[in-house]
Amino acid sequence: MSQHRLTHCILTALLLAVVAAPTLADDAVDAWLAKQDFDAEAAMVRAKWHGPGYHSMVAPGTIVHPTRNSMMYAQALVRRGRPDDLKLAEKVINKVLTYQDTDPSHKTYGIWPWLAEESLQQMSPPDWNWADFIGASLVDMLVSYPDRLPDDLKQKMRASVSHAAAAIRKRNVQPGYTNIAIMGGVVTTVAGELLDDQALLDYGRARLQHCVEHANFHGNFTEYNSPTYTVVALLEAERGVRLIHDEDARAAAEALRQIAWRTIAESFHPATHQWAGPHSRAYSDRTRETTLQVLADRTGLKLLDEPAAVFPEDALPCPPQWIDQMKKLPQDPLELRRSFQRDKNGKIIRLGVTWMTADATLGSINHSETWVQRHPIIGYWTIDKAEPAVFKVNLLKDGREFSSGRLTTRQQGPTLLTALSLDRRGGDWHIHIDRSKDGNFEFADLRLRFSVEGQGATAKKIDENTYELAAGERRIVIHTTGGNTFADLPVTWECGVDGGLAYVDAVCYHGDKRPFNFHKIPGIQLAAGVELLKRDEPASEAKLIVKPVDKTENQFTWGDLTLKAPLTVR
């Protein structure tokens, strides 16, 4: 039997097991719907706006009507299937469909705005992902519950799916954008089957297979280890397994589901119930309760004291081999060195290191932007009867995360060495949406912050070049060196406590607000050694040594760890 045929048989067996799996309990549908604020007059879900700071110009706190949430509300109503639910769902679907751009001559053809209150023309810029997200809800309803929808509504939904699929295909997101690549692959494959469009089906199948090949080549999803988007990838792969009939496309969806579970199980820290770092994309420092509920629904593990209401979708079971690893570390201590990206010759260019022991974990990536959604360095440990402590490193401009930095890091066990460079290609709040055209950024304060958030967190200066952050039975010791500079200005170090946050800051600039031209300033020379220790564990006596390589690059050495980092990234 050929390797291809053997793989196909194995995946087919897995798929048959999945089909027999129990689905989500109906009370979860009730719980999720009860938490939504439905506006009957608008026929849409109503919410207080808390945007990410880009795409939408609507002020935070504004009462809005989100298109995606409203379509998901309709999807949950259709799933529950009561007569009144179906009548209401019809109204909501019809309303949300009116916001889609259906003119093929428009640049925004096939997509929706985020909010009823803000048109596609008013967004900055529109989000093309909305063709994928809302398209996924539409194809799910059309395939899963066709008998619950009136024929005229199904006709409108099919037309809408056709527009969305055309937008997805035209945009043609590549597999490096993991969650949208998978989601769009599922939507276009299912759309091809629904619409009897062979070309669209072929496109969707090839896209899903490309996602599998891409992940296998690089060693993982290149949108690596994201608590947010790995779960999205998992849910979309599950959707593909549930909805797709084409055998090869379903097999690709199942392969992606397996990759997602491997990532989740490898990163899950049993004692803290945290998703160990590093994270390419994250919207919170601690793992959200909704994420833990998704994992609990699929593993049977008790990960929360009280259930969290999550969007009701049929839950496919976690492959059994990964559940044991989520219960207990396979060894203690455990150090994972994972490839997340390779160059065209197969050389690893993005390497993640994750160290775990019974009560603690520390993770890092070898190089990363300092975007708010990145966690290039993050650690967790247990605190008795309290939330786990969180250690992280971030670059702050006037107290807000700043994207135009680059951290280069080397980690061995619970110790790491990291250096900061300025990224001349970066943005302000976002990595590219708000880039400065002339290189100027204006600020009164710029600092690299090492922080621990947790009950009873403390910060202190041990000596001239050594600082400590502590909480519970663990501490972080930070080793610095003199001579750090930013734009030829001296960097100073300070520490303190603000509420439950203890910090050690490398203050690059603090003074009158003024512009700095990142295209012209000399850059930054700044590094630190970090170790995660038990309270009574002695700190390293190694000194951090800086050696200029040339006018643009430094070599930093601390103990057994050495790295080179440029003053600026061009």
Summary of the structure (lengths in Angstrom):
residues: 570
radius of gyration: 24.8
end to end distance: 51.3
largest distance: 74.9
contacts: 1962
relative contact order: 0.07
helix: 33%
strand: 31%
